Amino acid sequence: MEAKKTFLSWPVVRQFQSGDFLGRGPAVTSERTRGLKPRTSTADRVVQSVCPYCAVGCGP
């Protein structure tokens, strides 16, 4: 049963099951990818510029 579960979790199998033959839809995203949130979703504030060296918004 584990082999069937593993096989059905392959992106190519999900693509053909959903009709997404080009692999551009939700069939090719993993559970981990669907669970990701943007790093900025918990930002305290918005700044005008971000330092390219350290990626910290310390600008005025």
Summary of the structure (lengths in Angstrom):
residues: 60
radius of gyration: 19.4
end to end distance: 58.8
largest distance: 58.8
contacts: 97
relative contact order: 0.10
helix: 45%
strand: 0%
